[in-house]
Amino acid sequence: MLPGQLTPAALVDRHGIACTAIRDLLVDYLTERAVDIDYTTLEDMARALAGLFWRDLEKHHPGIDSLRLDADTVTAWRERVRMVRDRHGIPLRPRVNVHTVFTWVRAFYQDLARWAADEPARWGLWVAPSPIRDSDTDHGKVRLRRKAAMDQRTRTLLPALPALVRAVERQIKDAERCLAAGRETPAGATFITPAGETLLRRAGVSTRVYADDPTTGRRRELTMEEERAFWAWAIVEVLRHTGMRIEEALELTHHSFVAYQLPTTGEIVPMLQVAPSKLDQERLLLVSPELGEALTAVIHRVRRGQAAMPLVSAYDTLERLSSAPMPFLFQRRYGPENRAIPSNYIYTCLGDALVASGLTGPGDMPLRYTPHDFRRIFVTDALRTGLPPHIAARICGHRTVDTTLGYAAIYPEDVINHHRAFIARRRSLQPGEEYREPTAQEWKDFLAHFELRKVALGTCARDFGTPCVHEHACIRCPVLRPDPEQMPRLEEIRANLVDRFQEAKEQGWLGEVAAIEASLAAAEQKLTAMRDVSARHTTLHLGMPDFRTSAGRLTSDPASGY
């Protein structure tokens, strides 16, 4: 059921090429290219060369056996490949990635010509003029249109993100209460859901809870609804706070936590190690309190009261490989065993959450979030709030700053051009100091910024590199994130403000009265926020795992046979 990687010969033979010589040539070519490309790229290349290129030529020109094609044949093939067709050859729609097909064919001809100089006996027989012009592979207009569409999508989804967060939080709470009510209700009895629906508990000995809706007659599996609501909330929290790729989030394990001790204060800062995925680069991300809460809830759910995280293998649908058993965070109970959560299950959970939220965009059309949308939103929000682009590129795992700027939807083209012109003029004066990798001191200063956020009443959430604009009047500052554990301190401050307010009124200090009134109103607001946070944060704090005395990754033991 989970196919592994196919050999280049098997990839070519799927398309049924009639000419044996061309079939052997494509197998040899793909075998040579397979050394320096991943399996997904190899599969796409085989589909383009063997299926869309040569097999299509054989269907319309039976008996063809040479790569040297005349102009009419090339023109007719280019027109056919621009359209996606059904099995009868009827055009359905324009092919979106036609420039990719042209690129593979052009690279095929150019590689043969270049390799023939080194091995003429092997490749020289197949050297021929390329049927693809350089202009055919230019997809600049397509790239610009795609960038404009992605920017517009980000501008639409970014303002709706807080509403989505509130919706998934409400859905998980309602699903938990509904499941708890269903479990407490005996079979054959009715109960009321948090949404006001009346459900009939079904009889059965299964550990899963089923109920019937008497109004519609539909059977509902309350256990599955609660599970999907939880994982929708978990993936939204993880992606919006880290900007990870979906494959990176699903590869997080219990070993991904790293404890970093600040050299100045000795404070332990939790970091999250992101395994290499697209660019084979590992990186560390700071774990914010909100992200820590979400990951703690995930660990608590997966452990299910056990002493350790279950070890499961994850199947990579792109590379067609299974990983070694590891304590993945994103895993769920599937029948009698635990299984790693695949990406298609995440899409299902997000889709159900969006349908239940009822969020709409322009034209009252339902909003649709994909996991990669959260990455673009993260980059856009980070750059908009003042994070330097080269630091954002380091956090997101981008090789160049241009890639990071391409993700942001707040930089019009003219702003980028003027900014680059300014950088070019300044680089002429200081050529060695511009657009480089952040130094160890710069990264240290970036981490030290979070030391300044800790205040008596909680955490200051001001932007990186910005001073305090409220003159350290934290009680009236809107960017203070109050700590519920400091509620007694704040109540003491409020009591002191009440005493000072009475004294100011008795002495006739009208200016002091106005200032204390503003402070009292801010204190009441902070106390309300603390109470809300205390009521909402009910997850169990499991602490930071310590792996200093053990290996960071599980390895197989040849002696045990596992």
C-alpha positions in Angstrom: 0.0 0.0 0.0 3.0 2.3 0.5 5.1 2.0 -2.7 8.8 2.6 -2.4 11.1 4.4 -4.9 11.0 3.1 -8.5 14.1 2.7 -10.5 14.7 4.9 -13.6 13.8 1.9 -15.8 10.5 1.4 -14.0 9.7 5.1 -14.3 10.3 5.1 -18.0 8.5 1.8 -18.6 5.3 3.2 -17.1 4.7 5.1 -20.3 5.1 2.3 -22.7 7.7 3.6 -25.1 7.8 1.6 -28.3 11.3 2.5 -29.5 13.8 0.3 -27.6 16.8 2.6 -28.4 15.1 5.7 -27.1 13.8 3.8 -24.0 17.3 2.7 -23.2 18.6 6.2 -23.7 16.1 7.8 -21.4 16.9 5.1 -18.7 20.6 5.9 -19.0 20.0 9.6 -18.9 17.8 9.4 -15.8 20.2 7.1 -14.1 23.0 9.7 -14.6 20.8 12.6 -13.3 19.4 10.6 -10.3 22.7 11.1 -8.5 22.3 14.8 -7.9 18.5 15.3 -7.7 15.8 14.1 -5.3 13.3 11.4 -6.1 10.4 13.8 -6.7 12.4 15.7 -9.3 13.4 12.5 -10.9 9.8 11.3 -11.1 8.7 14.7 -12.7 11.6 14.5 -15.2 10.7 11.0 -16.2 7.0 12.0 -16.7 8.0 15.0 -18.8 10.6 13.2 -21.0 9.1 9.8 -21.4 5.4 10.6 -21.2 4.7 14.1 -22.3 7.5 14.3 -24.8 8.5 11.1 -26.5 5.4 9.0 -25.9 3.3 11.8 -27.4 5.6 11.9 -30.4 5.2 8.2 -30.9 1.4 8.4 -30.8 1.3 11.0 -33.6 4.4 9.8 -35.5 4.5 6.0 -35.3 7.9 4.5 -35.9 9.9 7.7 -34.9 13.4 6.7 -33.6 15.5 9.8 -33.8 15.8 12.9 -31.6 16.4 15.1 -34.6 12.9 16.6 -35.2 11.7 18.8 -38.0 10.1 22.2 -37.5 6.5 21.0 -38.2 6.8 18.1 -35.7 8.2 20.4 -33.0 5.5 23.1 -33.6 2.7 20.5 -33.4 4.1 19.0 -30.2 4.5 22.3 -28.5 0.8 23.1 -29.2 -0.4 19.8 -27.9 1.6 19.9 -24.7 0.3 23.3 -23.8 -3.1 21.7 -23.0 -4.1 19.1 -20.5 -6.0 16.4 -22.3 -8.1 13.4 -21.3 -7.4 9.9 -22.5 -9.2 10.5 -25.7 -7.0 13.5 -26.6 -9.8 16.1 -25.9 -8.3 19.4 -24.5 -9.5 20.1 -20.9 -7.5 23.2 -19.7 -4.2 24.9 -20.3 -1.2 23.2 -18.7 0.0 25.4 -15.8 3.6 24.0 -15.7 4.2 23.8 -19.4 7.4 25.8 -19.0 8.7 23.1 -16.7 8.2 20.5 -19.4 10.0 22.7 -21.9 12.9 23.1 -19.4 13.3 19.4 -18.9 13.4 18.7 -22.7 15.8 21.5 -23.3 18.1 20.3 -20.5 17.9 16.8 -21.9 19.2 17.9 -25.3 21.9 20.2 -23.8 23.1 17.5 -21.4 23.5 15.0 -24.3 25.6 17.6 -26.2 27.8 18.3 -23.2 28.3 14.7 -22.2 29.1 13.7 -25.8 32.3 15.8 -25.5 33.5 13.5 -22.7 32.0 10.2 -23.8 31.4 10.4 -27.6 30.9 6.6 -28.0 28.0 6.6 -25.4 26.2 9.9 -26.1 27.5 11.2 -29.4 25.0 9.2 -31.5 22.1 11.1 -29.9 23.3 14.7 -30.2 20.7 16.8 -32.1 19.5 20.4 -32.1 17.2 21.2 -29.2 13.6 21.6 -30.3 13.0 24.1 -27.4 14.1 27.7 -27.8 15.5 29.6 -24.9 12.4 31.9 -25.0 10.1 28.8 -24.5 11.5 28.3 -21.0 11.1 31.9 -19.9 8.3 32.0 -17.5 8.8 35.5 -16.1 5.3 36.6 -16.8 3.9 33.5 -15.2 6.1 34.0 -12.2 4.9 37.7 -11.8 1.3 36.7 -12.1 1.7 34.0 -9.6 3.5 36.4 -7.2 0.7 38.9 -7.6 -1.9 36.3 -6.9 0.0 35.0 -3.8 0.4 38.6 -2.5 -3.3 39.2 -2.9 -4.1 35.9 -1.2 -1.8 36.8 1.8 -3.4 40.3 2.1 -6.8 38.6 2.2 -5.9 35.9 4.7 -3.7 37.9 7.1 -6.5 40.1 8.6 -8.7 36.9 9.0 -6.0 35.0 11.0 -7.1 36.2 14.5 -10.7 35.2 13.7 -9.4 31.7 12.5 -7.4 31.3 15.8 -10.5 32.2 17.9 -12.6 29.8 15.8 -10.3 26.8 16.2 -10.0 27.5 19.9 -13.7 27.6 20.3 -14.2 24.4 18.2 -11.8 22.4 20.3 -13.4 23.5 23.5 -16.9 22.7 22.1 -15.7 19.3 20.8 -14.2 18.4 24.1 -17.4 19.3 26.0 -19.5 17.5 23.5 -17.4 14.4 23.7 -17.4 14.5 27.6 -21.2 14.8 27.6 -21.5 11.9 25.2 -19.4 9.7 27.3 -21.3 10.5 30.5 -24.7 9.9 28.8 -25.9 6.3 28.9 -26.8 4.5 25.6 -30.2 5.4 24.3 -30.4 8.7 26.2 -30.2 12.2 24.7 -27.9 15.1 25.6 -27.4 18.7 24.6 -24.2 19.8 22.8 -22.6 23.2 23.4 -24.1 24.3 20.1 -27.6 23.6 21.4 -28.1 20.4 19.3 -29.9 17.4 20.8 -28.1 14.1 20.1 -29.0 10.5 20.9 -26.2 8.4 22.3 -25.8 5.1 20.4 -25.2 1.8 22.1 -22.0 -0.1 21.6 -18.9 -1.4 23.4 -16.4 0.6 21.3 -14.1 3.1 22.9 -15.3 5.7 20.4 -18.4 7.7 21.1 -21.2 7.7 18.4 -24.4 9.7 18.5 -27.4 10.2 16.2 -28.9 13.5 15.2 -32.7 13.0 15.4 -33.3 16.0 13.2 -31.2 14.9 10.2 -30.8 11.2 11.0 -27.0 11.5 10.5 -24.7 9.5 12.7 -21.8 11.5 14.2 -18.6 10.2 15.6 -17.8 12.6 18.5 -14.4 11.1 19.1 -13.3 11.8 15.5 -14.7 15.3 15.6 -12.8 16.1 18.8 -9.6 14.6 17.3 -9.8 16.6 14.1 -10.6 19.8 16.1 -7.6 19.3 18.3 -5.1 18.7 15.4 -6.6 21.7 13.5 -5.9 23.9 16.5 -2.4 22.4 17.0 -1.3 22.8 13.4 -2.6 26.4 13.2 -0.7 27.3 16.4 2.5 25.6 15.3 2.6 27.0 11.8 1.5 30.6 12.7 4.2 30.9 15.4 7.1 29.3 13.5 6.5 29.8 9.8 7.6 26.2 9.2 6.9 24.2 6.1 4.3 21.5 6.6 6.8 18.7 6.2 9.1 20.3 8.8 6.2 20.6 11.3 5.2 16.9 10.8 8.8 15.8 11.3 9.1 17.4 14.8 10.0 14.9 17.5 10.4 14.9 21.2 14.1 15.3 20.6 13.6 18.6 18.7 13.6 20.6 22.0 16.9 22.2 22.9 17.6 24.1 26.1 19.6 27.2 25.5 21.0 29.1 28.6 21.5 32.8 28.2 25.1 33.6 29.1 24.2 36.9 30.9 21.2 35.9 33.1 21.5 32.1 33.1 17.9 31.9 32.1 16.9 28.7 30.2 15.4 29.6 26.9 13.6 26.7 25.0 14.5 26.4 21.4 13.1 24.1 18.7 15.4 22.3 16.3 13.9 22.1 12.8 15.2 19.1 10.9 16.5 19.8 7.3 13.9 19.3 4.6 13.9 21.4 1.4 17.4 22.9 1.5 19.1 20.4 3.9 19.7 23.1 6.5 19.0 22.7 10.2 18.0 25.7 12.2 16.8 26.7 15.7 13.6 28.6 16.5 12.7 30.3 19.7 9.7 28.7 21.5 7.3 31.5 22.5 4.9 30.9 25.4 2.0 30.4 23.0 4.0 27.9 20.9 5.1 26.1 24.1 1.5 25.8 25.3 0.5 24.2 22.0 3.4 21.8 21.9 2.8 20.9 25.6 -0.8 20.0 24.8 0.4 17.9 21.8 2.9 16.0 24.0 0.3 15.5 26.7 -2.2 14.1 24.2 0.2 11.8 22.5 1.7 10.3 25.6 -1.8 9.4 27.0 -0.3 9.0 30.5 2.6 6.9 29.4 6.2 7.5 30.6 7.6 8.1 27.1 6.4 9.2 23.7 5.4 6.2 21.4 7.9 5.5 18.6 6.4 5.5 15.1 7.6 5.5 11.5 6.6 8.3 9.1 6.2 7.6 5.4 7.3 10.4 3.1 4.9 10.5 0.2 7.3 12.6 -2.0 10.5 10.6 -1.4 8.6 7.3 -1.1 10.6 6.3 2.0 9.8 5.4 5.6 11.7 6.9 8.5 13.2 5.1 11.5 10.9 4.8 14.5 11.0 8.1 16.3 8.9 10.0 18.9 7.1 12.2 16.4 4.9 14.9 18.0 2.3 14.7 15.3 1.0 11.2 15.7 -2.4 9.8 16.6 -4.1 6.6 17.6 -5.3 4.6 14.7 -7.0 1.4 15.7 -4.7 -0.6 18.0 -1.5 1.4 17.1 0.0 4.9 16.8 0.7 6.3 13.4 2.4 9.4 12.2 0.0 12.0 10.9 0.3 12.5 7.1 -0.1 15.8 5.4 -3.5 14.9 3.8 -5.0 14.4 7.3 -3.8 18.0 8.2 -5.5 19.3 5.1 -8.7 17.5 6.1 -8.6 18.9 9.6 -8.0 22.5 8.3 -10.8 22.1 5.8 -13.3 20.9 8.5 -12.3 23.8 10.8 -12.7 26.4 8.1 -16.1 25.1 7.1 -17.2 25.1 10.7 -15.9 28.6 11.3 -17.9 30.2 8.5 -15.1 32.7 7.6 -15.6 34.4 4.3 -13.5 36.7 2.1 -14.2 39.1 -0.7 -17.5 38.3 -2.5 -18.7 36.3 0.5 -16.6 33.3 -0.7 -15.4 30.9 2.0 -11.8 31.4 3.0 -9.4 28.5 2.4 -6.1 28.3 4.2 -3.3 25.9 3.2 -0.3 25.1 5.5 2.0 27.2 3.3 -0.3 30.2 3.7 0.8 30.4 7.3 4.4 30.6 6.3 3.8 33.5 4.0 1.7 35.2 6.7 4.5 34.7 9.2 7.1 36.3 7.0 4.8 39.2 6.1 4.0 39.9 9.7 7.6 39.6 10.8 8.9 42.1 8.2 6.0 44.4 8.8 6.8 44.6 12.5 10.4 45.5 12.0 12.4 42.2 11.9 15.4 42.6 9.7 15.1 40.7 6.4 18.4 38.8 6.9 17.2 37.6 10.4 13.9 36.6 8.9 15.7 34.6 6.2 17.7 32.8 8.9 14.6 31.9 10.8 12.7 30.7 7.8 15.6 28.7 6.4 16.0 30.7 3.2 19.3 30.8 1.5 18.9 34.4 0.2 17.1 37.5 1.4 15.4 37.8 -2.0 13.5 34.6 -1.3 12.3 36.1 2.0 11.2 39.3 0.4 9.4 37.3 -2.3 7.3 35.8 0.5 6.2 39.1 1.9 3.1 40.7 0.5 3.8 44.2 1.8 6.7 45.2 -0.5 5.5 46.7 -3.8 7.9 46.4 -6.6 8.8 50.1 -6.6 9.7 50.0 -2.9 12.0 47.0 -3.5 13.7 48.7 -6.5 14.3 52.0 -4.6 15.6 50.1 -1.6 18.0 48.1 -3.7 19.2 51.3 -5.4 19.9 52.8 -1.9 21.7 49.6 -0.9 23.8 49.7 -4.0 24.8 53.3 -3.4 25.8 52.6 0.2 27.6 49.4 -0.7 29.8 51.4 -3.0 31.1 53.2 0.1 31.1 50.2 2.4 31.2 47.2 0.0 32.1 44.6 2.7 29.4 45.3 5.2 26.2 44.9 3.3 23.9 41.9 2.8 26.0 39.3 4.5 25.3 36.4 6.8 24.5 37.6 10.3 27.6 37.5 12.5 27.7 35.7 15.8 27.5 39.0 17.6 24.4 40.0 15.6 22.7 36.7 16.4 23.7 37.2 20.1 22.1 40.6 20.1 19.0 39.2 18.5 18.7 36.6 21.3 19.6 39.2 24.0 16.6 41.2 22.9 14.3 38.7 24.6 16.1 39.2 27.9 14.8 42.8 27.9 11.3 41.6 27.5 11.0 40.2 31.0 9.4 42.7 33.5 7.7 42.4 36.9 4.1 42.0 35.6 4.8 39.8 32.6 6.5 40.1 29.2 7.0 43.1 27.0 6.0 42.4 23.4 7.7 45.3 21.7 9.3 44.8 18.4 12.9 43.8 17.9 15.4 46.6 18.0 12.9 49.2 19.3 13.2 51.1 22.6 10.4 51.5 25.1 8.2 54.3 23.9 6.1 54.4 27.0 9.0 55.4 29.4 8.7 52.0 31.2 5.2 52.7 32.4 4.4 49.1 32.0 1.0 49.1 33.7 -0.4 51.5 31.1 1.5 50.0 28.1 -0.7 48.1 25.6 2.1 45.8 24.5 2.6 44.3 28.0 1.6 40.6 28.1 0.6 40.1 31.7 1.7 36.9 33.6 -1.2 35.3 35.5 1.3 34.4 38.3 1.8 38.1 39.0 -1.8 38.7 39.7 -1.2 39.3 43.5 1.5 41.9 42.7 -0.9 43.7 40.3 -3.7 43.7 42.9 -1.3 45.2 45.4 -0.4 47.9 42.9 -4.1 48.6 42.2 -4.8 48.9 46.0 -2.0 51.4 46.3 -3.4 53.4 43.3 -6.8 53.6 45.1 -5.1 55.0 48.2 -3.2 57.5 46.1 -6.4 58.4 44.3 -8.2 59.2 47.5 -5.3 61.3 48.8 -5.1 63.3 45.5 -8.8 64.1 45.6 -8.5 65.2 49.3 -5.5 67.4 48.5 -7.0 68.8 45.3 -4.2 67.5 43.0 -6.4 67.4 39.9 -3.5 66.6 37.5 -2.5 63.6 39.7 -6.2 62.5 39.8 -6.3 62.3 36.0 -3.1 60.3 35.8 -4.1 57.9 38.5 -7.5 57.3 36.9 -5.7 56.3 33.7 -3.4 53.9 35.7 -6.4 52.4 37.5 -8.3 51.8 34.2 -5.1 50.1 32.8 -4.7 48.0 35.9 -8.3 46.8 35.7 -7.8 45.9 32.1 -4.6 43.9 32.9 -6.3 42.1 35.7 -9.1 41.1 33.4 -6.6 39.8 30.9 -4.8 37.8 33.6 -8.1 36.2 34.7 -8.9 35.3 31.1 -5.5 33.7 30.6 -5.7 31.8 33.8 -9.1 30.4 32.8 -8.0 29.4 29.3 -4.6 27.8 30.1 -5.5 24.5 31.5 -2.9 22.3 29.8 -0.3 20.5 32.0 3.2 21.8 32.0 5.5 18.9 31.3 8.8 20.8 31.5 11.7 20.8 29.1 13.1 17.4 28.2 16.8 17.0 29.0 18.9 14.9 26.6 22.4 16.0 27.7 23.1 12.4 29.0 21.7 10.6 26.0 21.9 10.6 22.2 20.0 13.2 20.3 18.6 10.7 17.8 17.6 7.1 18.1 19.9 4.7 16.2 19.4 1.0 15.5 21.2 -1.7 17.5 22.7 -4.3 15.2 23.1 -6.8 18.0 19.4 -6.7 18.9 18.2 -6.9 15.3 16.0 -3.8 15.6 
